[in-house]
Amino acid sequence: MKKCKWALCVALGIIAMSCIREEPLNAEADIESVTLSGDVLNRAPIIENDKVMLVVKFGTNVTELAPEFKLTPGATIQPPSGTVRDFSSPQKYVVTSQDGEWSKLYTVTVTYADFNNYRYDFEHVKIGTVNRSNYDIFYELDPAGKETLVWASGNPGFAMTGSDRKPDEFPTYQVDNGKTGKALALTTRRTGGFGSLMNKPIAAGNLFLGTFDFSSALTNALKATKFGTPFNRIPVYLKGYYKYTPGPVFYVLDKDAPDKMRPVEGKVDKFNIYAVFFEPTADMLYLDGENVLSEDNPNIIAVAEIADADRVKKTEWTEFNLPFVLRPGKEIDADKLADGRYSITIVFASSIDGDLFEGAPESTLLIDEVELGCQ
């Protein structure tokens, strides 16, 4: 009888221990938000996959800033949150998950709401890597030779549709045969079986000022492109040179087709080149694929866009010169401009409806010697 009671106690103890077993530790290692003491931020922090940009007001001393980070539950950060650091150059932080198994290296950059890049020759690229594939990331240099502006593209999203790709197999890449030196190349690509499975059978080549939200690339591609960077000048024109060759067969998205693509006989693909000057607000820090050119978007101040008649095949380098046109009823506030409270985006795309997964694979747009003219 005593043995039975003892066995029963052990069994109950095991049951009790299983009931109070601790939840597994969190495996996420992300920065969720950032704050700076005092009224120094010009706009909300820009947080990407492994980058944070803090845009501060003119006059802020960036050599002694102590950002406070909100992390995923249980995660830790080094150096610790609130550490004073010199942000006259980008600073590195390492976030480690609660379970200690995962870590992520973040680069935190502090910048003024200033803009000092007005010419783009597409001579400079660095390599990004996703899914064992390498792709080109375009960037610009300031007069002192320092990296000062990084372009965004949909290349990281395309990388998820296959592995072991080289840079020139991506939609956005660098080529040697520019008008002078190297040039930007944008090609509409098929995304293969995985892309078709996600109802995204093609990916247009694109390059833009802004950020690409890698996390939502497959779930909401229109929202993944976040257009805009701080700007404190009055834009007057966007000009440069291009070549364009449309692909041989135009397709529209057809979810009932085996490869999700339906050819449209006689339709010819078109490219797009445009720039948008806008005012960010708390509920619209960026523009995206759904509203970047919307006629009813109240945040848009002025637009420069290539004419439809010019979106045709050009085998020789052809100049474009696009004036910024104010939207009806809009004007530029001098005080907001001086405070850096406006933003701008410049966008190049090999298929004008690529965001709808419509276009002709192999359509290729080459861009070089671009200039943003300002007042």
TILODREN-695373 format. One line per 8 residues: number of its first residue (from 1); their letters; for each residue x, y, z of C-alpha. Coordinates in nm, 4 decimals. Example, Ala and Ser with C-alpha at 12.3 -4.5 7.8 and 13.67 -1.06 7.14 Angstrom:
2
1	AS	1.2300/-0.4500/0.7800 ~ 1.3670/-0.1060/0.7140
***
This chain:
375
1	MKKCKWAL	0.0000/0.0000/0.0000 ~ 0.2824/0.2393/0.0828 ~ 0.4440/0.1621/-0.2529 ~ 0.1204/0.2516/-0.4294 ~ 0.0967/0.5831/-0.2424 ~ 0.4582/0.6620/-0.3251 ~ 0.4066/0.5841/-0.6945 ~ 0.0954/0.7997/-0.6969
9	CVALGIIA	0.2859/1.0947/-0.5468 ~ 0.5618/1.0613/-0.8074 ~ 0.3071/1.0508/-1.0885 ~ 0.1277/1.3569/-0.9550 ~ 0.4601/1.5359/-0.9201 ~ 0.5500/1.4630/-1.2813 ~ 0.2098/1.5875/-1.3952 ~ 0.2497/1.9049/-1.1892
17	MSCIREEP	0.5954/1.9686/-1.3278 ~ 0.4664/1.9276/-1.6836 ~ 0.1875/2.1754/-1.6116 ~ 0.4239/2.4462/-1.4889 ~ 0.6889/2.3910/-1.7546 ~ 0.8312/2.7262/-1.8657 ~ 0.7506/2.8695/-2.2067 ~ 1.0363/2.8506/-2.4598
25	LNAEADIE	1.2615/3.1563/-2.4665 ~ 1.2111/3.4100/-2.7427 ~ 1.4324/3.3564/-3.0499 ~ 1.3800/3.7006/-3.2065 ~ 1.6526/3.9668/-3.2086 ~ 1.5016/4.2839/-3.3514 ~ 1.4991/4.6566/-3.2815 ~ 1.1328/4.7575/-3.2686
33	SVTLSGDV	1.1631/5.1304/-3.1988 ~ 1.4198/5.4003/-3.1119 ~ 1.3941/5.7251/-2.9160 ~ 1.6268/6.0169/-2.8507 ~ 1.5942/6.2478/-2.5517 ~ 1.4911/6.6037/-2.6244 ~ 1.3085/6.7413/-2.9258 ~ 1.5779/6.6538/-3.1789
41	LNRAPIIE	1.4187/6.4060/-3.4221 ~ 1.2979/6.5545/-3.7482 ~ 1.0739/6.2535/-3.8194 ~ 1.0072/5.9006/-3.6963 ~ 1.3084/5.6643/-3.6993 ~ 1.3479/5.4576/-4.0163 ~ 1.4007/5.0931/-3.9176 ~ 1.4856/4.8338/-4.1823
49	NDKVMLVV	1.5974/4.4730/-4.1555 ~ 1.9432/4.5515/-4.0151 ~ 1.9609/4.9307/-4.0438 ~ 1.8268/5.2257/-3.8476 ~ 1.8291/5.5853/-3.9694 ~ 1.7647/5.8724/-3.7309 ~ 1.6923/6.2034/-3.9048 ~ 1.7643/6.4891/-3.6643
57	KFGTNVTE	1.7005/6.8616/-3.6760 ~ 1.9652/7.1051/-3.7926 ~ 2.1951/7.2111/-3.5090 ~ 2.1719/6.8804/-3.3208 ~ 2.5071/6.7703/-3.1761 ~ 2.5446/6.4228/-3.3255 ~ 2.8711/6.3508/-3.1433 ~ 2.6962/6.2848/-2.8105
65	LAPEFKLT	2.3706/6.0986/-2.8646 ~ 2.2315/5.8189/-2.6483 ~ 1.9565/5.6337/-2.8367 ~ 1.7156/5.4216/-2.6356 ~ 1.6054/5.0985/-2.8044 ~ 1.2900/4.8928/-2.7618 ~ 1.3727/4.5331/-2.8515 ~ 1.1763/4.2158/-2.9052
73	PGATIQPP	1.0843/4.0679/-2.5630 ~ 1.3825/3.9360/-2.3722 ~ 1.6447/4.0487/-2.6245 ~ 1.9556/4.2419/-2.5224 ~ 2.1699/4.4935/-2.7070 ~ 2.5375/4.5850/-2.7045 ~ 2.6421/4.8539/-2.6441 ~ 2.3549/4.8898/-2.3958
81	SGTVRDFS	2.0568/5.1088/-2.4688 ~ 2.1243/5.4670/-2.3561 ~ 2.5007/5.4544/-2.4182 ~ 2.6388/5.7894/-2.5372 ~ 2.8119/5.7530/-2.8743 ~ 2.9551/5.9667/-3.1522 ~ 2.7226/5.9406/-3.4529 ~ 2.9274/6.1588/-3.6852
89	SPQKYVVT	2.9820/5.8182/-3.8462 ~ 2.7469/5.5133/-3.8415 ~ 2.7575/5.3010/-3.5257 ~ 2.7187/4.9241/-3.4909 ~ 2.4916/4.7468/-3.2409 ~ 2.4442/4.3745/-3.1802 ~ 2.1017/4.2498/-3.0689 ~ 2.0927/3.9022/-2.9104
97	SQDGEWSK	1.7767/3.6992/-2.8681 ~ 1.6455/3.5943/-2.5285 ~ 1.7444/3.2317/-2.5901 ~ 2.0962/3.3400/-2.6820 ~ 2.0888/3.1420/-3.0048 ~ 2.0449/3.4317/-3.2475 ~ 2.2013/3.7729/-3.2965 ~ 2.1701/4.0525/-3.5504
105	LYTVTVTY	2.4170/4.3279/-3.6348 ~ 2.2479/4.6675/-3.6831 ~ 2.4019/4.9781/-3.8361 ~ 2.2576/5.2965/-3.6865 ~ 2.3047/5.6157/-3.8862 ~ 2.2209/5.9689/-3.7752 ~ 2.1733/6.2308/-4.0448 ~ 2.0361/6.5788/-4.0825
113	ADFNNYRY	1.7348/6.6443/-4.3018 ~ 1.9780/6.7492/-4.5708 ~ 2.0332/6.6286/-4.9248 ~ 2.3590/6.6695/-5.1108 ~ 2.3379/6.4258/-5.4022 ~ 2.2070/6.5676/-5.7271 ~ 2.3987/6.3691/-5.9903 ~ 2.3827/5.9916/-6.0333
121	DFEHVKIG	2.6246/5.8062/-6.2589 ~ 2.5652/5.4530/-6.1203 ~ 2.9370/5.3792/-6.1059 ~ 2.9342/5.2427/-5.7505 ~ 2.7873/4.9149/-5.6279 ~ 2.8356/4.6895/-5.3302 ~ 2.7132/4.3338/-5.2885 ~ 2.4101/4.2214/-5.0915
129	TVNRSNYD	2.3510/3.8539/-5.0158 ~ 2.0237/3.6694/-4.9572 ~ 1.9553/3.2981/-4.9996 ~ 2.3120/3.2310/-5.1248 ~ 2.2578/3.4815/-5.4063 ~ 2.4575/3.8003/-5.4607 ~ 2.3003/4.1181/-5.5978 ~ 2.4100/4.4759/-5.6688
137	IFYELDPA	2.3312/4.7619/-5.4297 ~ 2.3846/5.1039/-5.5901 ~ 2.5197/5.3928/-5.3846 ~ 2.6491/5.7460/-5.4348 ~ 2.9503/5.9318/-5.2961 ~ 2.9799/6.2857/-5.1674 ~ 3.2589/6.5181/-5.2916 ~ 3.4892/6.3801/-5.0218
145	GKETLVWA	3.4415/6.0233/-5.1467 ~ 3.2194/5.9156/-4.8565 ~ 2.9158/5.6933/-4.9129 ~ 2.6212/5.9256/-4.8690 ~ 2.3176/5.7854/-5.0493 ~ 2.2093/5.4247/-5.1010 ~ 1.9473/5.3335/-5.3590 ~ 1.6822/5.0710/-5.2882
153	SGNPGFAM	1.5498/4.7993/-5.5185 ~ 1.3375/4.4864/-5.5127 ~ 1.6446/4.2638/-5.5458 ~ 1.6194/4.1260/-5.1881 ~ 1.2643/4.0083/-5.2596 ~ 1.3673/3.8475/-5.5885 ~ 1.6444/3.6619/-5.4042 ~ 1.3798/3.4650/-5.2153
161	TGSDRKPD	1.2535/3.3083/-5.5387 ~ 1.5736/3.1119/-5.6003 ~ 1.9275/3.0562/-5.4810 ~ 2.2842/3.0838/-5.6097 ~ 2.2099/3.3701/-5.8511 ~ 2.4731/3.6157/-5.9736 ~ 2.4210/3.9962/-5.9790 ~ 2.3433/4.0126/-6.3530
169	EFPTYQVD	2.0684/3.7519/-6.3092 ~ 1.8727/3.9893/-6.0852 ~ 1.6209/4.2498/-6.2052 ~ 1.8468/4.5414/-6.0968 ~ 2.2178/4.5310/-6.1787 ~ 2.5161/4.7232/-6.3157 ~ 2.6448/4.7020/-6.6733 ~ 2.9596/4.8308/-6.8421
177	NGKTGKAL	2.8141/4.9895/-7.1562 ~ 2.6906/5.3156/-7.0060 ~ 2.6739/5.6500/-7.1801 ~ 2.9941/5.7145/-6.9891 ~ 3.1483/5.4402/-6.7795 ~ 2.9009/5.2038/-6.6199 ~ 2.5200/5.2258/-6.6131 ~ 2.2112/5.1080/-6.4291
185	ALTTRRTG	2.0340/4.8118/-6.5925 ~ 1.6774/4.7069/-6.5112 ~ 1.5337/4.3865/-6.6589 ~ 1.1938/4.2279/-6.6030 ~ 1.2537/3.8694/-6.4893 ~ 1.0459/3.5557/-6.4450 ~ 1.0375/3.4509/-6.0800 ~ 1.0140/3.0774/-6.1441
193	GFGSLMNK	0.8051/2.8187/-5.9687 ~ 0.8176/2.9759/-5.6243 ~ 0.7166/3.3187/-5.7536 ~ 0.4293/3.1701/-5.9533 ~ 0.3138/2.9798/-5.6465 ~ 0.2859/3.3158/-5.4668 ~ 0.0964/3.4697/-5.7648 ~ 0.3996/3.6842/-5.8471
201	PIAAGNLF	0.5252/3.5343/-6.1759 ~ 0.7427/3.8291/-6.2824 ~ 0.9587/4.0917/-6.1145 ~ 1.0293/4.4213/-6.2885 ~ 1.3697/4.5773/-6.2456 ~ 1.3425/4.8875/-6.0280 ~ 1.5598/5.1380/-5.8470 ~ 1.4322/5.4102/-5.6157
209	LGTFDFSS	1.5081/5.6469/-5.3314 ~ 1.3600/5.4911/-5.0211 ~ 1.3687/5.1506/-4.8573 ~ 1.2558/4.7992/-4.9421 ~ 1.0656/4.6129/-4.6709 ~ 1.2081/4.2635/-4.7070 ~ 0.9632/4.1149/-4.4540 ~ 0.6508/4.1970/-4.6581
217	ALTNALKA	0.7916/4.1354/-5.0069 ~ 0.5925/3.8166/-5.0636 ~ 0.2779/3.9050/-4.8712 ~ 0.2211/4.2613/-4.9938 ~ 0.4612/4.3679/-5.2674 ~ 0.2998/4.7105/-5.3159 ~ 0.3596/4.7983/-4.9510 ~ 0.7138/4.6562/-4.9557
225	TKFGTPFN	0.8409/4.9494/-5.1619 ~ 0.8667/5.2511/-4.9323 ~ 0.9414/5.5592/-5.1404 ~ 1.1063/5.8717/-5.0020 ~ 1.4119/6.0291/-4.8426 ~ 1.4415/6.3631/-4.6561 ~ 1.4749/6.6627/-4.8891 ~ 1.5263/7.0347/-4.8308
233	RIPVYLKG	1.5354/7.1893/-5.1775 ~ 1.2729/7.2861/-5.4363 ~ 1.2986/7.0294/-5.7183 ~ 1.2809/7.1752/-6.0685 ~ 1.3652/6.8928/-6.3111 ~ 1.4924/6.5371/-6.3449 ~ 1.7002/6.4621/-6.6515 ~ 1.9319/6.1944/-6.7821
241	YYKYTPGP	1.9723/5.9331/-7.0572 ~ 1.8050/5.6011/-7.1274 ~ 1.7804/5.3074/-7.3661 ~ 1.4862/5.0694/-7.3730 ~ 1.4097/4.7345/-7.5335 ~ 1.0689/4.5798/-7.4549 ~ 1.0526/4.2039/-7.4082 ~ 0.9046/3.9874/-7.6852
249	VFYVLDKD	0.5824/3.8745/-7.5116 ~ 0.3641/4.0748/-7.2739 ~ 0.1869/3.8856/-6.9948 ~ -0.0819/3.9655/-6.7402 ~ -0.1337/3.7853/-6.4126 ~ -0.3705/3.4901/-6.4512 ~ -0.4134/3.2901/-6.1325 ~ -0.5809/3.0067/-6.3236
257	APDKMRPV	-0.2899/2.9535/-6.5620 ~ -0.0316/2.6878/-6.4676 ~ 0.2491/2.9465/-6.4478 ~ 0.0107/3.2318/-6.3492 ~ 0.0912/3.4162/-6.6759 ~ -0.1410/3.4857/-6.9707 ~ 0.0086/3.6329/-7.2904 ~ -0.1581/3.9381/-7.4466
265	EGKVDKFN	-0.1165/3.9404/-7.8221 ~ -0.0045/4.2702/-7.9692 ~ 0.0583/4.4500/-7.6399 ~ 0.4039/4.6070/-7.5967 ~ 0.5656/4.6648/-7.2593 ~ 0.6537/5.0160/-7.1379 ~ 0.8968/5.1477/-6.8758 ~ 0.8609/5.4315/-6.6287
273	IYAVFFEP	1.0781/5.7158/-6.4976 ~ 0.9373/5.9582/-6.2412 ~ 1.0063/6.1589/-5.9276 ~ 0.7667/6.2670/-5.6529 ~ 0.8121/6.5523/-5.4034 ~ 0.5856/6.5073/-5.1005 ~ 0.5219/6.5936/-4.7374 ~ 0.5497/6.2996/-4.4947
281	TADMLYLD	0.2945/6.2843/-4.2149 ~ 0.2564/6.0647/-3.9074 ~ 0.0245/5.8298/-4.0953 ~ 0.2254/5.8396/-4.4223 ~ 0.5992/5.8583/-4.3601 ~ 0.6585/5.7024/-4.7010 ~ 0.4731/5.6610/-5.0240 ~ 0.4262/5.3059/-5.1517
289	GENVLSED	0.3226/5.1146/-5.4604 ~ -0.0446/5.1845/-5.3952 ~ -0.0264/5.5644/-5.3641 ~ 0.3025/5.6954/-5.5055 ~ 0.1338/5.8512/-5.8105 ~ -0.2272/5.8647/-5.6905 ~ -0.4102/6.1766/-5.8056 ~ -0.5994/6.1947/-5.4766
297	NPNIIAVA	-0.2965/6.1564/-5.2470 ~ -0.3008/6.4765/-5.0356 ~ 0.0662/6.4396/-4.9362 ~ 0.2001/6.4759/-5.2904 ~ 0.3217/6.8267/-5.3756 ~ 0.4794/6.7902/-5.7220 ~ 0.5532/6.5169/-5.9769 ~ 0.7950/6.4776/-6.2688
305	EIADADRV	0.7102/6.1850/-6.5002 ~ 0.8145/6.0765/-6.8462 ~ 0.5430/6.1108/-7.1106 ~ 0.3665/5.7981/-7.2309 ~ 0.4699/5.8733/-7.5895 ~ 0.8358/5.8438/-7.4877 ~ 0.8009/5.5010/-7.3225 ~ 0.9033/5.3220/-7.6397
313	KKTEWTEF	1.1969/5.1273/-7.7765 ~ 1.5191/5.3292/-7.7951 ~ 1.8360/5.1574/-7.9126 ~ 2.0539/5.4672/-7.8755 ~ 2.1104/5.6771/-7.5644 ~ 1.8167/5.9174/-7.5511 ~ 1.7861/6.2197/-7.3255 ~ 1.4902/6.2755/-7.0947
321	NLPFVLRP	1.4201/6.6065/-6.9198 ~ 1.1180/6.6015/-6.6901 ~ 0.9908/6.9180/-6.5181 ~ 0.8326/6.8990/-6.1730 ~ 0.4681/7.0033/-6.1938 ~ 0.2830/7.1194/-5.8809 ~ -0.0376/6.9341/-5.8062 ~ -0.3475/7.1586/-5.8222
329	GKEIDADK	-0.3824/7.3725/-5.5088 ~ -0.0396/7.2752/-5.3738 ~ 0.2444/7.5056/-5.2750 ~ 0.5775/7.4667/-5.0973 ~ 0.6010/7.6062/-4.7441 ~ 0.9346/7.7842/-4.6947 ~ 0.9506/7.7056/-4.3217 ~ 0.8843/7.3344/-4.3758
337	LADGRYSI	1.1445/7.3297/-4.6513 ~ 1.4066/7.4916/-4.4277 ~ 1.3312/7.2389/-4.1533 ~ 1.3730/6.9450/-4.3909 ~ 1.0125/6.8336/-4.3502 ~ 0.9635/6.7318/-4.7121 ~ 1.0759/6.4139/-4.8893 ~ 1.1512/6.3107/-5.2441
345	TIVFASSI	1.1715/5.9862/-5.4367 ~ 1.3123/5.9048/-5.7797 ~ 1.1924/5.5832/-5.9449 ~ 1.3051/5.3831/-6.2479 ~ 1.1194/5.0660/-6.3599 ~ 1.1586/4.8303/-6.6566 ~ 0.7837/4.7502/-6.6721 ~ 0.5347/5.0235/-6.5899
353	DGDLFEGA	0.2834/4.7746/-6.4466 ~ 0.5412/4.5472/-6.2890 ~ 0.3931/4.6209/-5.9461 ~ 0.0784/4.4433/-6.0727 ~ 0.2947/4.1550/-6.2023 ~ 0.2229/4.2500/-6.5612 ~ 0.4896/4.3033/-6.8235 ~ 0.7228/4.1365/-7.0690
361	PESTLLID	1.0103/3.9258/-6.9386 ~ 1.3422/4.0521/-7.0812 ~ 1.2217/4.4139/-7.1052 ~ 1.5384/4.6096/-7.0309 ~ 1.5815/4.9749/-6.9348 ~ 1.9303/5.1285/-6.9165 ~ 1.9810/5.4540/-6.7252 ~ 2.2847/5.6802/-6.6944
369	EVELGCQ	2.4027/6.0351/-6.6190 ~ 2.0973/6.1422/-6.4197 ~ 2.0692/6.4890/-6.2684 ~ 1.8153/6.6270/-6.0192 ~ 1.7879/7.0021/-6.0730 ~ 1.6854/7.2153/-5.7765 ~ 1.6131/7.5787/-5.6993
***
